[in-house]
């Protein structure tokens, strides 16, 4: 089973592949760092990392605001994630 920190690392890697250098608080949708097609890919990645589907009521723009909010909403992180390089 994947740890929350491993899921966070994989999320960071994916976002940075799509959007370039960003930090955990960069606004992904608001700044158009992630487009609508990439958002669908992101949902699939989250489902793969967690091993469970995202419920329709979780599909809110605020849930995908930044790496930090994605981590907190979907990847089991209630505490502040450590900033990655």
C-alpha positions in Angstrom: 0.0 0.0 0.0 1.2 3.5 -0.9 1.9 6.0 1.9 0.4 9.5 1.8 3.8 10.9 1.3 4.4 8.7 -1.7 1.0 9.7 -3.2 1.9 13.3 -2.6 5.3 12.9 -4.4 3.5 11.2 -7.4 1.0 14.0 -7.5 3.7 16.7 -7.4 5.6 14.9 -10.2 2.5 14.7 -12.4 1.5 18.3 -11.8 5.0 19.6 -12.6 5.1 17.5 -15.7 1.9 19.2 -16.9 2.4 22.7 -15.6 6.1 23.2 -15.0 7.7 24.4 -11.8 4.9 25.1 -9.2 4.8 24.9 -5.5 2.2 23.2 -3.3 0.0 26.4 -3.1 0.1 27.5 -6.8 -3.5 27.9 -8.0 -3.7 25.2 -10.7 -7.1 25.9 -12.3 -7.4 29.7 -11.5 -4.0 30.3 -13.2 -4.8 27.8 -16.0 -1.8 25.7 -15.2 -4.0 22.7 -15.6 -6.6 22.7 -18.4 -9.9 20.7 -18.6 -8.4 17.7 -20.3 -5.6 17.5 -17.8 -8.1 17.8 -15.0 -9.8 14.6 -16.2 -6.3 12.9 -16.2 -5.7 14.3 -12.7 -9.0 12.7 -11.5 -7.9 9.4 -13.0 -4.5 9.7 -11.3 -6.1 10.5 -7.9 -8.3 7.4 -8.3 -5.3 5.3 -9.2 -3.3 6.6 -6.3 -6.1 6.1 -3.7 -7.5 2.9 -5.2 -11.0 4.3 -5.0 -13.3 6.4 -7.2 -13.9 10.1 -6.5 -17.5 10.7 -5.5 -19.4 13.2 -7.7 -19.9 15.5 -4.7 -16.1 15.8 -4.4 -15.8 17.2 -7.9 -15.7 20.8 -7.0 -13.2 23.4 -8.3 -12.1 24.2 -4.8 -11.0 20.6 -4.3 -8.5 21.0 -7.0 -7.2 24.5 -6.3 -3.6 23.5 -5.6 -1.4 20.5 -4.8 -2.0 21.1 -1.1 -5.8 21.1 -1.5 -5.8 18.0 -3.6 -3.6 16.3 -1.0 -5.9 17.3 1.8 -9.1 16.4 0.0 -8.1 13.1 -1.6 -4.8 11.7 -0.6 -5.2 11.4 3.1 -3.3 14.5 4.2 -4.9 16.4 7.1 -1.6 17.8 8.1 0.5 20.2 6.1 2.6 18.3 3.5 6.3 18.9 3.5 7.3 21.1 0.6 9.1 19.0 -2.1 11.9 20.1 -4.3 
